[in-house]
Amino acid sequence: MTCFCENSIPNGTVVSPKCIKNIWLFSELEPKEMDALASVGKQKLFRRRAAVFHQGDSADSLFLIKSGRIKLSKLFEDGREATLDYRKAGDTFGENTFSEEICYPVTAWCVEDTYTCGINKSDFEQLILKHPTIGLRMIRKQSELIANLTTRLGDMAIPSLEERLFQVLINVAREHGIADSRGVHIQFPLTHEDLSFLTGSHRVTITKAIKKLENDGRIEKEGRSYILKAAVVLSH
């Protein structure tokens, strides 16, 4: 049986089996609570290069990606734009909707045509009033997210740029890669600007670090994407 939010997605589209009620944030809900949550989900298509929301927009919805891919970026006061993360089918974005923040702190760009299933904040707040245990379960899951973010910050502290970059590529390959006989292919282009922000370094030094990793045989470059050895991706 398909998820209710797949009803308007064209046949042949590869979609995540996860439904809005299976988001990690809600994974501990009881069946009755899940049914109530699923009833407020809304499905929508966003085209490639479109923004689901912009930095500074009112934070009013949480989204599950049913199909496609999202890039989260942040614009700083000096005009620099930082790529913070990529999200794939089955992932969520806009989680700060349920915090005290009233605006999205990032922009969510569609890397490809993307189908989402969203929960509006006001609908969710009404749901919590009827099912208060949903809120308690969410608090436990939020603590797990904080632990994961702490691990990612630890990766940023690796002193060697080559090792830091290699770890970032491993993380991206694990989340967004496809394995074949050559290794694990990252499925979308990564610019040097993207990698510089993801590693906290400068574009010029990224170019040198990529070349060093290529010469050492640790990565293979294919256009603006990368291939990593499957054994390395799986072992980290």
C-alpha positions in Angstrom: 0.0 0.0 0.0 1.5 3.4 -0.9 1.6 6.4 1.3 -1.4 8.8 1.1 1.0 11.6 -0.1 2.0 9.6 -3.1 -1.4 9.9 -4.7 -0.5 12.8 -7.0 3.1 11.6 -7.8 3.4 10.3 -11.4 3.9 6.6 -12.0 7.5 5.7 -12.6 8.8 8.3 -10.2 11.2 6.7 -7.7 9.9 7.7 -4.2 11.0 7.1 -0.7 9.0 4.4 1.1 8.9 6.7 4.1 5.8 8.6 4.9 5.4 11.8 6.9 4.5 9.7 9.9 7.8 7.8 9.6 10.0 10.8 10.0 12.7 10.2 12.6 11.3 13.0 14.7 8.0 11.0 15.0 9.4 7.5 14.9 8.3 6.6 18.5 4.6 7.6 18.0 1.9 5.1 18.7 -0.3 3.9 15.7 -3.2 6.2 16.7 -0.9 9.2 17.0 0.7 8.4 13.6 -2.7 8.3 11.9 -3.5 11.7 13.4 -0.2 13.1 12.2 -0.6 11.7 8.7 -4.0 13.3 8.4 -2.5 16.8 8.3 0.3 16.1 5.7 0.2 18.0 2.4 2.0 16.8 -0.8 3.6 19.3 -3.3 5.9 19.3 -6.3 8.8 21.8 -6.6 10.7 22.1 -9.9 14.5 21.9 -10.2 16.3 25.1 -9.1 13.1 26.3 -7.3 13.2 27.3 -3.7 10.9 25.6 -1.3 11.5 28.5 1.1 14.0 31.3 1.3 16.1 32.4 4.3 14.1 34.8 6.3 10.7 33.4 5.2 8.2 32.6 8.0 9.1 29.2 9.4 5.6 27.6 9.1 6.2 24.0 7.7 8.3 20.9 8.2 8.9 18.9 5.0 9.7 15.2 4.2 11.3 14.6 0.8 9.4 11.9 -1.0 11.4 12.1 -4.2 14.3 14.4 -5.3 17.0 16.3 -3.5 17.4 19.5 -1.6 20.4 21.8 -0.9 20.4 23.9 2.2 22.3 27.2 1.9 22.8 30.3 4.0 23.5 33.8 2.8 25.8 36.0 5.0 25.8 39.7 5.4 29.0 40.1 3.3 27.2 38.4 0.3 28.8 34.9 0.7 26.5 32.0 0.3 27.4 28.8 2.2 26.2 25.3 1.3 25.4 23.7 4.6 23.9 20.4 3.7 22.1 18.2 1.2 19.0 16.2 1.9 17.7 13.2 -0.2 14.4 11.3 -0.5 13.4 10.1 3.0 15.1 13.0 4.7 13.4 16.0 6.3 14.1 19.8 6.3 12.6 22.8 7.9 12.9 21.2 11.4 13.3 24.6 13.1 9.6 25.1 12.4 9.0 23.5 15.8 11.5 25.6 17.7 11.2 29.2 18.8 12.6 30.6 15.5 10.0 32.5 13.5 12.0 32.5 10.3 13.9 29.9 8.3 17.6 30.4 8.9 18.5 28.9 5.5 17.2 28.6 1.9 16.1 25.2 0.6 16.9 24.8 -3.1 15.8 21.9 -5.3 18.7 20.2 -6.9 16.2 18.3 -9.0 12.4 18.1 -9.3 11.3 17.3 -5.8 8.1 16.0 -4.3 7.6 16.9 -0.6 5.0 16.1 2.0 4.7 18.9 4.5 3.2 19.6 7.9 2.0 23.1 8.7 3.0 24.5 12.1 -0.5 25.6 13.1 -2.0 22.3 12.1 0.7 20.5 14.1 0.1 22.7 17.2 -3.6 21.8 17.1 -2.6 18.2 16.9 -0.4 18.5 20.0 -3.3 19.9 22.0 -5.3 16.7 21.2 -2.3 14.3 21.5 0.2 15.8 24.1 2.3 12.6 24.2 3.5 13.4 20.6 5.3 16.5 22.0 7.0 14.4 24.7 8.2 11.8 22.2 9.6 14.6 20.0 11.7 16.0 22.8 13.5 12.6 23.1 14.2 12.5 19.4 15.5 16.1 19.3 18.2 15.1 21.9 19.4 12.4 19.4 19.7 15.1 16.7 21.9 17.2 19.0 24.2 14.2 19.5 24.5 13.7 15.7 25.3 17.4 15.1 28.0 17.2 17.8 29.7 14.4 15.8 29.6 16.4 12.6 31.2 19.4 14.5 33.9 17.0 15.6 34.7 16.2 11.9 35.1 19.9 11.3 37.9 20.0 13.9 40.1 17.6 12.0 43.3 19.6 11.5 44.4 18.2 8.1 42.3 19.8 5.3 42.8 16.6 3.1 41.4 14.4 5.9 38.6 16.8 6.6 37.6 17.0 3.0 37.9 13.2 2.6 35.6 12.8 5.6 33.0 15.2 4.1 33.1 13.3 0.8 32.6 10.0 2.7 29.6 11.5 4.5 28.0 12.8 1.3 28.7 9.5 -0.5 27.1 7.5 2.3 24.0 9.6 2.2 23.7 10.4 -1.5 25.9 7.8 -3.3 25.2 4.9 -5.7 27.5 1.9 -5.6 28.8 0.1 -8.7 31.9 -1.8 -9.8 34.0 1.4 -9.7 33.0 2.5 -6.2 30.4 4.8 -4.7 29.3 7.7 -7.0 28.1 10.9 -5.5 24.9 11.6 -7.5 25.2 15.4 -8.0 27.8 17.9 -8.8 29.8 19.4 -5.9 31.5 22.7 -6.7 34.7 23.8 -5.0 32.6 26.6 -3.3 30.3 23.9 -1.8 33.2 21.9 -0.5 35.0 25.0 0.9 31.9 25.8 3.1 31.3 22.2 4.1 35.0 21.9 5.3 35.4 25.5 6.6 38.2 26.3 4.3 39.1 28.5 1.2 38.3 27.6 -2.4 42.0 27.7 -3.4 43.1 25.3 -0.7 40.2 22.9 -1.7 41.5 22.7 -5.2 44.9 21.6 -3.9 43.4 19.1 -1.4 41.2 17.5 -4.1 44.3 17.1 -6.3 46.2 15.5 -3.5 43.4 13.0 -2.7 43.2 12.2 -6.5 47.0 11.6 -6.7 46.9 9.4 -3.6 44.1 7.3 -5.3 41.6 8.0 -2.5 39.0 9.6 -4.8 38.3 9.7 -8.5 36.9 12.9 -10.1 34.2 12.6 -12.7 33.2 16.1 -14.0 32.2 18.0 -10.9 31.2 14.8 -9.0 33.3 12.2 -7.2 33.8 8.4 -6.9 35.0 6.8 -3.6 36.0 3.3 -2.9 33.0 1.4 -1.5 35.0 -0.3 1.2 36.1 3.1 2.5 32.6 4.5 2.6 31.2 1.5 4.4 34.0 1.4 6.9 33.6 4.9 8.2 
